[in-house]
Amino acid sequence: MQLTSLVTTAAEGGSIPVVDPAAADGVFSLLWLVIALPLAGAAVLLLGGRRTDRWGHLLGTATAAGSFVISLVLFLSLVGREESERQIGQTLWRWLEVGGFSVDMGLLYDPLSAMFLLLITGVGSLIHVYSIGYMEHDPRRRRFFAYLNLFVAAMLTLVLAENYLVLFLGWEGVGLASYLLIGFWQHKPSAAAASKKAFVINRVGDIGISLGIALAFVTFGSASFAVISANASGASEAAMTAMGVLLLLGACGKSAQVPLQAWLLDAMEGPTPVSALIHAATMVTAGVYLVVRSNFVFELAPAAQTAVVVVATVTLLWGAVIGCAKDDIKKALAGSTMSQIGYMMLAAGLGTYGYAYAIFHLITHGFFKANMFLGAGSVMHGMDDDVDMRHYGALRAAMPITFLTFAMGYLAIIGFPGFSGFWSKDKIIETALFESPVFGVCALIGAGVTGFYMTRLMLMTFFGEKRWAKDVHPHESPKVMTFPLIVLAALSLLGGILILGDWLKKFLEPVVGVAPEHEAPVPIIVVTIATVAVVAVGVAAAFLLVGRREIPREAPQDVSFATRAARADLYGDAINEGLVVEPGRQLVRGLLVADRKGADALFTGSALGVAGSGSLLRRLQNGFVRSYALSVLVGVLLVVVALLAVNLG
């Protein structure tokens, strides 16, 4: 195992890591353990079988917590180093070697991966603890924790990768674990279908990232971030644009961005901890990580950057509109996730001005959205697994801890002053307005819609008259489930401290570069007031349209086209069916006909011809002497006739 420090020198479009073995510190030799612990936990739980049923959930939780402790130690050690020594490389082994080409199984620990390690292992550990109670009566609980461990290990591999090939290994591992977890209750046809849908749509994105990696090999002869970053300025803009667009396609798949967003809402068929871990705090942020990590590509490809901003803006509005019409509490939160990831991608598309804010909102979103998804699971736990908010109402008294902690997440996501989302999302809106007013206004509108659909969710769930059935008895969840809610609620409130003194922005500068100084066209306080006012309008609209009206237990059918469209996820599935699935089906049918009537006819006809010829020849070899004698006689007569004809002629 080789351990080195990567000293960063400033460069256009990002950083160029330079090896400096003398700067390595012994504590960073533990880096590989961050991945190894949950991976070992998954192996033990999957291979150990039923013998591990009684304590498997404890082992799975312990390995995730162990990774968090190591990640925290590594982070504190990294912060204590000089800024120029905050990139540590670790080579585990030589992975591929073909001729002059080689790829190492290498890890890169720097400020960006350090923040992701804390998020993945910290929030992941809390979700493991929550799952102990949530999955208590599931007969396959041990296997569930094995899949959780497998996911954590794959996600850690993704964010610690030193090159695109190792990143792709983690990328595919995350896809596999997601498939297993979404379809964990495969006895439900809807869960099995959702897992397949997520898997197939993500494969489309994977084609993009794999082609992008191949293009990197062709252009730079390497998949290493350091090599590509150092030589990016020498490549053509066309090559960098193509690479950026291909990487964006991969990011759209993992982060559920338009046009590859249709899988996310169906993925809510998995157990609620899956929704919190994969579809709120970690996996859906992989696309954001990819764009930010690849800043040296996008900074040299303005067209690709613009594509990121356009996709992000469409998605943040798309998800927000969907969230306004969903009655399923988890699907309403899923639409919100799609929208919030759009904000992060928007910031990432704004370049050096927005990279740090994309990561800032990613972290705070991990806190408050995991809090709300787990809160939704707590509500379901007390409501006999009913997910329909029309069957809730007045739950704040029956479930006080769930209500208070969920309220912290609600205030954070709408951007209530002082809460984490106020600092992170407002920074993105602020930057977008200054850099691209059109996209900034769209982001501002999205904030108002967020205020509406999240207030609607709160009113339908915790306020108003109770609408649950007589045989349902809402109750608070056990402490093993409420403890993670309390911790995440506190983080939802306090997560904004990362922006104090521009700490996070400065901490990430060695990775994403330094944003040039520019003067804001209007005072920042004006933007802040405008954002809060727009959110307040959204909240007030929810009180008028939802809070002051009686909510029927069954969704009304005589609704506007806009409501029907939002309920149908803005016809995302229909669009995919018309543009991709049906043309693909017709293409396959055409190829099948061509195969049967063309290729099959050619080869079958040749075979039948040979068989027919053989049948005729076989009649001449029947084994009867009299037949052979007759043939000889006929032959002699023909020869005699031929000779006579020649002589007479």
C-alpha positions, 0 to 999 in steps of 0.5 A, spaced: 500 500 500 502 506 497 500 513 501 502 519 498 500 527 499 497 530 493 499 538 494 495 542 490 497 548 485 492 553 482 489 551 475 484 554 471 478 550 472 480 546 478 486 543 481 492 539 479 494 534 484 502 533 485 505 527 489 509 529 495 511 523 499 514 527 504 507 530 507 504 524 508 501 523 515 500 516 518 493 517 520 491 517 513 493 509 512 486 508 515 483 511 509 481 504 506 478 502 512 472 506 511 470 502 505 472 495 508 468 496 514 461 496 511 464 491 505 466 486 511 459 487 514 455 486 508 460 480 506 459 477 513 451 478 513 450 475 506 455 469 507 453 467 514 446 466 513 441 465 518 446 464 523 447 471 523 440 473 524 440 474 531 445 480 531 446 481 524 442 488 525 447 490 530 453 488 526 451 492 520 450 498 524 456 497 528 460 497 521 457 503 519 458 507 525 465 505 525 466 508 518 463 514 521 468 514 527 474 513 522 471 519 517 471 524 523 478 522 525 481 523 518 477 530 517 480 533 524 487 530 521 485 534 515 483 540 517 489 540 522 494 540 516 496 546 511 491 548 506 497 545 500 497 538 504 490 537 504 489 532 498 492 525 500 492 519 495 492 512 497 494 506 492 491 499 494 494 495 488 495 495 481 488 494 478 489 493 471 495 493 466 495 492 459 501 494 455 503 501 457 496 502 460 495 501 467 490 503 472 491 503 480 485 501 485 487 508 488 483 513 493 483 520 494 482 524 500 481 531 500 476 536 502 470 534 497 471 527 499 472 528 506 465 532 507 462 526 503 465 521 508 462 525 514 455 525 510 454 518 508 457 515 514 454 520 519 447 520 516 448 513 514 449 510 521 443 514 524 439 511 518 442 504 520 439 505 528 432 507 525 432 501 521 433 497 527 426 499 530 423 500 523 425 493 520 424 489 527 419 484 525 421 483 518 423 476 517 429 478 512 432 484 517 439 481 517 439 481 509 436 488 509 442 491 513 447 487 509 444 491 503 445 497 507 452 496 508 453 494 501 450 501 499 454 505 504 461 501 501 459 502 494 458 510 495 464 511 499 468 507 494 465 512 489 467 519 493 474 516 495 476 514 488 482 517 485 480 516 478 474 515 473 474 507 473 474 506 480 469 511 481 465 507 476 466 501 480 462 505 486 457 508 481 455 501 479 455 498 486 451 503 488 446 502 482 446 494 484 445 496 492 439 501 490 436 495 485 436 490 491 433 495 496 428 498 492 425 491 491 427 488 498 419 487 498 419 483 492 413 479 494 409 486 492 409 486 484 409 494 485 416 494 488 419 489 483 417 493 478 420 499 481 427 496 482 427 494 475 425 501 472 430 504 477 435 499 474 434 500 467 433 508 467 440 508 470 443 504 465 441 509 460 445 514 464 451 509 465 452 509 458 453 516 458 458 516 464 462 510 461 462 513 454 465 519 457 470 515 461 472 512 454 473 519 451 478 521 457 482 515 455 482 516 448 484 524 449 488 523 455 491 516 455 488 516 463 482 516 467 486 519 473 483 526 475 490 528 476 492 527 469 486 529 466 486 536 470 493 537 469 492 536 461 485 539 460 487 546 457 491 542 452 485 538 449 480 541 444 473 545 447 469 540 442 472 534 446 471 537 453 464 539 451 463 532 449 466 529 455 462 534 459 455 532 456 456 525 457 458 525 464 452 530 465 447 524 462 450 519 467 449 524 473 442 525 470 441 518 471 443 517 478 440 524 481 434 523 477 434 529 473 430 530 467 430 526 462 432 520 467 427 522 473 421 517 472 424 512 476 425 516 483 418 516 485 416 509 484 423 507 488 418 509 494 416 502 494 422 500 498 422 500 505 422 508 508 429 507 511 431 506 503 428 512 501 432 516 507 439 513 505 439 512 498 434 517 495 434 523 500 441 523 503 446 520 498 445 516 492 441 521 488 447 526 490 452 522 486 451 526 480 452 532 483 458 530 486 460 527 479 459 534 476 463 538 482 469 533 482 469 534 474 470 541 475 476 541 470 472 538 465 466 543 465 470 549 466 473 548 459 466 546 456 461 552 457 456 549 453 456 543 457 456 548 463 449 551 460 446 544 459 447 543 466 444 549 468 438 548 463 437 541 466 437 543 473 432 549 472 427 544 468 428 539 474 427 543 480 421 546 477 418 539 475 419 536 481 416 542 485 410 541 481 409 534 482 410 535 490 404 539 489 399 534 487 401 528 491 397 525 496 402 519 498 407 522 503 413 519 501 412 521 493 411 528 495 417 528 499 420 524 493 418 530 488 421 535 493 428 531 493 428 531 485 427 539 486 432 540 491 437 536 487 436 541 481 438 546 486 444 543 487 445 541 480 444 549 478 449 551 483 454 546 480 453 549 473 454 556 475 462 554 476 466 556 481 461 561 483 457 555 485 460 549 486 461 550 494 454 552 495 452 546 491 455 542 496 453 546 502 446 545 500 447 537 498 449 537 506 444 541 509 439 537 504 442 530 507 440 533 514 433 535 513 430 530 508 433 524 511 429 527 517 423 528 514 423 521 510 424 518 517 419 522 520 414 519 514 416 512 516 415 514 523 408 516 521 407 510 517 409 506 523 403 509 527 398 509 522 399 501 520 403 503 514 398 507 510 401 512 506 395 517 504 396 523 507 388 524 506 387 519 511 392 523 516 390 529 520 391 532 527 397 527 528 401 532 532 398 530 538 398 523 537 406 523 535 409 529 538 416 527 537 415 526 530 411 532 529 416 537 532 422 533 529 419 533 522 417 541 523 424 542 524 426 539 517 420 543 514 422 549 516 429 548 513 427 546 506 422 552 505 428 556 508 425 559 514 430 564 517 436 561 521 435 554 519 440 550 515 436 551 508 435 558 509 443 559 508 444 554 503 438 554 498 438 562 498 445 562 497 444 558 490 438 563 488 442 569 490 448 566 486 443 564 480 440 571 480 447 574 479 450 570 474 444 568 470 437 572 472 433 568 468 435 561 471 435 565 478 428 567 477 426 560 476 429 558 482 426 563 486 419 561 483 421 554 485 422 556 492 415 559 493 412 552 490 416 549 495 413 553 501 406 551 498 407 543 497 411 543 504 406 547 508 400 542 504 404 536 507 404 539 514 397 541 514 394 534 511 399 530 516 399 534 522 393 539 523 386 539 521 381 534 523 383 527 524 381 523 518 384 516 520 379 510 520 376 507 527 381 501 527 387 505 526 390 508 533 396 513 531 402 512 536 409 515 537 415 510 535 420 507 539 426 511 542 430 507 537 427 510 531 425 517 535 433 518 537 435 519 529 429 524 528 432 528 534 439 528 532 437 530 524 432 535 527 438 538 530 442 538 524 437 541 520 437 547 525 444 548 526 447 545 519 448 553 516 454 554 521 458 551 515 457 557 512 460 562 517 466 566 515 465 562 508 468 556 512 466 551 507 467 555 501 474 556 503 475 549 505 473 547 498 477 552 494 483 547 493 478 542 489 474 547 486 478 553 485 477 560 487 471 564 484 473 571 481 471 577 485 465 580 482 460 586 485 453 584 486 448 588 482 443 589 488 445 588 495 444 581 498 439 583 503 434 585 497 435 578 494 434 575 501 428 579 503 425 577 496 426 570 497 423 570 504 417 574 501 416 569 495 416 563 500 411 566 505 406 567 499 407 560 497 406 558 505 400 563 505 397 560 499 397 553 502 393 555 508 388 558 504 387 552 499 388 547 504 388 549 511 381 552 511 378 547 507 375 540 509 380 535 506 376 529 503 378 522 504 378 520 497 382 525 492 377 528 488 377 526 480 374 533 477 380 537 477 384 541 473 388 539 467 394 541 471 393 537 477 392 531 473 398 532 470 402 533 476 398 527 479 401 523 473 408 526 474 407 531 468 407 525 464 414 523 465 412 515 464 408 517 458 414 521 455 419 515 456 414 510 453 412 515 446 420 517 445 424 511 447 420 505 449 415 504 444 420 506 438 425 501 441 419 496 441 418 497 434 425 497 432 426 490 436 419 487 432 422 490 425 429 486 427 425 480 429 421 480 422 427 481 418 431 475 422 425 470 421 424 472 414 431 474 412 437 471 416 432 465 418 430 464 411 437 464 408 440 459 413 433 455 413 433 455 405 440 452 404 439 447 409 432 445 406 436 445 399 442 440 402 437 436 405 432 435 399 439 433 395 441 428 400 434 425 399 434 424 392 441 421 392 439 417 398 434 413 393 440 411 388 443 408 394 438 403 396 442 397 397 438 392 392 443 389 387 437 388 382 437 396 382 444 397 381 444 392 375 438 395 372 442 402 373 448 399 369 444 396 364 441 403 363 448 406 363 450 401 357 444 402 353 445 410 353 453 409 351 451 404 346 445 409 343 451 415 344 456 411 340 451 409 334 448 416 334 456 419 333 457 413 327 451 415 324 452 422 324 
